[in-house]
C-alpha cells in the first residue's frame, strides 16, 4: 500500500472539498436534539462500525481501490455533516471519537494490505485484528458516553 498518510489525506481532502461546496439552507443547532445514551447505544454504534469494517475486509479480495472508496465515502459524510451545523465548533464533538475511529480504519486497511503482500503467521494477524477491535470499541465508548457530555456542555 502506498501509505497510511495517503488514506488520511484522501479522507480529509474529500471532507474539506465537500464541506466547502456544500450549501445547507437549514443549519442544525445541537440543542435541538434530545441526547440519550447507554449501553444499547454503545453496542449499536460498535455494530455499525464493525459492519463498515466489512467493506475494508473486502479489499483483501477486490483490491486496494475498495479502501480508497471507503475513505472517500467517509470523507463525504464528514463534510456533509460539518456543513449542516451552525458552527464549526461542533467539530469538537466528532474529534474525540473520530480520530480513534478513523485511525482504527487506517490501521485495519494497512493490516489487510500487509497481510496480502506478506505471508504472516496467524498469531500476528490475530493480534492486529484484536488491536483494531479494541480501538473501535474505545471509539464507540467515547462516542456513546463522552460525546453526549460534550453536547450538554456546548448547548
Rosetta blueprint (number, residue, H / E / L):
1 X L
2 X L
3 X L
4 X H
5 X H
6 X H
7 X H
8 X H
9 X H
10 X H
11 X H
12 X H
13 X H
14 X H
15 X H
16 X H
17 X H
18 X H
19 X H
20 X H
21 X H
22 X L
23 X L
24 X L
25 X L
26 X L
27 X L
28 X E
29 X L
30 X H
31 X H
32 X H
33 X L
34 X L
35 X L
36 X L
37 X L
38 X L
39 X H
40 X H
41 X H
42 X H
43 X H
44 X H
45 X H
46 X H
47 X H
48 X H
49 X H
50 X H
51 X H
52 X H
53 X H
54 X H
55 X H
56 X H
57 X H
58 X L
59 X H
60 X H
61 X H
62 X H
63 X L
64 X L
65 X H
66 X H
67 X H
68 X H
69 X H
70 X H
71 X H
72 X H
73 X H
74 X H
75 X H
76 X H
77 X H
78 X H
79 X H
80 X H
81 X H
82 X H
83 X H
84 X H
85 X E
86 X L
87 X L
88 X H
89 X H
90 X H
91 X H
92 X H
93 X H
94 X H
95 X H
96 X H
97 X H
98 X H
99 X H
100 X H
101 X H
102 X H
103 X H
104 X H
105 X H
106 X H
107 X H
108 X H
109 X H
110 X H
111 X H
112 X H
113 X H
114 X H
115 X H
116 X H
117 X H
118 X L
119 X L
120 X L
121 X L
122 X H
123 X H
124 X H
125 X H
126 X H
127 X H
128 X H
129 X H
130 X H
131 X H
132 X H
133 X H
134 X H
135 X H
136 X H
137 X H
138 X H
139 X H
140 X H
141 X H
142 X H
143 X H
144 X H
145 X H
146 X H
147 X H
148 X H
149 X H
150 X H
151 X H
152 X H
153 X H
154 X H
155 X L
